[in-house]
Amino acid sequence: MNENHSAPNGGDRCDSGEVPPGATATEPPESVDPVGDSAKPATGEWDRLLKLCGELYGHCLHYLSVQTDTAKLGVRSLCLAVAGAVLTYVSFASLSVMALWFLISGTAEGLGGLFGDRPWAGKLGAGLLFLGGLRIAIAVVMARWTRSSREAMVSKYEQKQERK
């Protein structure tokens, strides 16, 4: 090729930017945009996009704030419910213990009078009476619980056998 028509980068363009006859252009002229003008958004569109992104960010922060407050309210409600349940349990337990104490004490005084004005015998008899009653109640409850558990297990395995 001629020295006048060869570009420094080895292309087919000459110094004036013209393509010599018989040569093909390897890159578009500088005045033509290869991507096109429609791919570059206008400055107003960028501002609008940034504004919308800012609004979206604000909505996301608001959503997270609402979710956090909802979780805090749930935890607070749970704590109040647990505190109320514990207070109720302690109150009923205290009343039950007090009522049981009055019952045992009254029974002990009555038995002490029956044993010929011997309060120690009345207290001993009342204690044995209530411990025996407690033992019988526990035995009955445990027997019922064991029986119902066994019946549930038997019915479960009978249903499995019927399916086969």
C-alpha positions as CSV (number, residue, x, y, z in Angstrom):
1,M,0.0,0.0,0.0
2,N,0.9,3.6,-0.4
3,E,2.3,5.4,2.6
4,N,-0.2,8.2,2.2
5,H,-3.1,5.9,2.5
6,S,-2.0,3.8,5.4
7,A,-3.1,4.7,8.9
8,P,-0.7,4.5,11.9
9,N,-2.7,1.7,13.5
10,G,-2.5,-0.4,10.3
11,G,-6.0,0.3,9.2
12,D,-7.2,1.3,5.7
13,R,-7.9,5.0,6.5
14,C,-5.7,7.8,5.5
15,D,-4.8,10.8,7.6
16,S,-7.7,12.8,6.4
17,G,-10.2,10.2,7.6
18,E,-11.3,9.1,4.1
19,V,-11.3,5.5,2.9
20,P,-9.1,5.1,-0.2
21,P,-10.7,3.6,-3.2
22,G,-10.9,-0.2,-3.1
23,A,-10.4,-0.4,0.6
24,T,-13.0,-1.3,3.2
25,A,-13.6,0.6,6.4
26,T,-12.9,-1.4,9.6
27,E,-14.6,1.0,11.9
28,P,-17.5,3.3,11.5
29,P,-16.9,7.0,11.0
30,E,-16.6,9.0,14.2
31,S,-19.8,11.0,13.5
32,V,-22.0,7.8,13.6
33,D,-22.9,6.3,16.9
34,P,-22.6,2.5,16.7
35,V,-25.0,1.9,19.6
36,G,-27.5,4.5,18.6
37,D,-28.8,7.7,20.2
38,S,-31.8,5.8,21.7
39,A,-29.5,3.8,24.1
40,K,-28.4,6.9,25.9
41,P,-31.2,8.2,28.2
42,A,-31.7,11.9,28.4
43,T,-30.6,13.7,31.6
44,G,-34.3,14.1,32.6
45,E,-34.8,10.4,32.4
46,W,-31.8,9.7,34.6
47,D,-33.2,12.2,37.2
48,R,-36.6,10.6,37.1
49,L,-35.0,7.1,37.5
50,L,-32.9,8.3,40.4
51,K,-36.0,9.9,42.0
52,L,-38.0,6.6,41.6
53,C,-35.1,4.6,43.1
54,G,-35.1,7.0,46.0
55,E,-38.8,6.5,46.5
56,L,-38.4,2.8,46.3
57,Y,-35.7,3.0,48.9
58,G,-38.0,5.0,51.2
59,H,-40.8,2.5,50.7
60,C,-38.4,-0.4,51.6
61,L,-37.3,1.4,54.7
62,H,-40.9,2.0,55.7
63,Y,-41.8,-1.6,55.1
64,L,-38.8,-2.8,57.2
65,S,-39.8,-0.4,60.0
66,V,-43.4,-1.7,60.0
67,Q,-42.2,-5.3,60.1
68,T,-39.8,-4.5,62.9
69,D,-42.5,-2.8,64.9
70,T,-44.9,-5.7,64.3
71,A,-42.2,-8.1,65.6
72,K,-41.6,-5.9,68.6
73,L,-45.3,-5.8,69.4
74,G,-45.6,-9.5,69.1
75,V,-42.7,-10.1,71.5
76,R,-44.2,-7.5,73.9
77,S,-47.6,-9.2,73.7
78,L,-46.0,-12.6,74.3
79,C,-44.1,-11.3,77.3
80,L,-47.3,-9.8,78.8
81,A,-49.2,-13.0,78.2
82,V,-46.4,-15.1,79.9
83,A,-46.2,-12.6,82.8
84,G,-50.0,-12.8,83.2
85,A,-50.0,-16.6,83.1
86,V,-47.2,-16.8,85.7
87,L,-49.0,-14.3,87.9
88,T,-52.2,-16.3,87.6
89,Y,-50.4,-19.6,88.3
90,V,-48.7,-18.2,91.4
91,S,-51.9,-16.7,92.7
92,F,-53.8,-19.9,92.3
93,A,-51.0,-22.0,93.7
94,S,-50.8,-19.7,96.8
95,L,-54.6,-19.9,97.3
96,S,-54.5,-23.6,96.9
97,V,-51.6,-24.0,99.4
98,M,-53.4,-21.7,101.8
99,A,-56.7,-23.5,101.5
100,L,-55.0,-26.9,101.9
101,W,-53.2,-25.5,105.0
102,F,-56.5,-24.4,106.6
103,L,-58.0,-27.8,105.7
104,I,-55.2,-29.8,107.2
105,S,-55.0,-27.5,110.3
106,G,-58.7,-27.7,110.9
107,T,-58.6,-31.5,110.5
108,A,-55.6,-31.7,112.9
109,E,-57.5,-29.7,115.5
110,G,-60.6,-31.8,115.1
111,L,-58.6,-35.1,115.4
112,G,-56.7,-33.7,118.4
113,G,-60.0,-33.1,120.1
114,L,-61.2,-36.6,119.2
115,F,-57.9,-38.1,120.7
116,G,-58.6,-36.6,124.1
117,D,-57.1,-33.1,123.8
118,R,-53.8,-34.3,122.3
119,P,-52.9,-31.8,119.5
120,W,-49.8,-33.7,118.5
121,A,-51.8,-36.8,117.8
122,G,-54.3,-34.8,115.7
123,K,-51.5,-33.3,113.7
124,L,-49.9,-36.7,113.1
125,G,-53.2,-38.2,112.1
126,A,-54.1,-35.4,109.7
127,G,-50.7,-35.6,108.1
128,L,-50.9,-39.3,107.6
129,L,-54.5,-39.0,106.3
130,F,-53.6,-36.4,103.7
131,L,-50.4,-38.2,102.7
132,G,-52.4,-41.4,102.2
133,G,-55.0,-39.5,100.2
134,L,-52.4,-37.9,98.0
135,R,-50.8,-41.4,97.4
136,I,-54.1,-42.9,96.5
137,A,-54.9,-40.0,94.1
138,I,-51.5,-40.2,92.4
139,A,-52.0,-44.0,92.0
140,V,-55.4,-43.6,90.4
141,V,-54.3,-40.8,88.0
142,M,-51.2,-42.8,87.0
143,A,-53.3,-46.0,86.4
144,R,-55.8,-44.1,84.2
145,W,-53.0,-42.4,82.3
146,T,-51.2,-45.7,81.7
147,R,-54.4,-47.5,80.6
148,S,-55.3,-44.7,78.2
149,S,-51.8,-44.7,76.7
150,R,-51.8,-48.4,76.3
151,E,-55.3,-48.4,74.7
152,A,-54.1,-45.7,72.2
153,M,-51.0,-47.7,71.3
154,V,-53.1,-50.9,70.8
155,S,-55.7,-49.1,68.6
156,K,-52.8,-47.6,66.5
157,Y,-51.3,-51.0,65.8
158,E,-54.7,-52.6,65.2
159,Q,-55.4,-49.9,62.6
160,K,-52.1,-50.6,60.9
161,Q,-52.9,-54.3,60.8
162,E,-56.3,-53.6,59.2
163,R,-54.7,-51.5,56.4
164,K,-52.5,-54.4,55.4
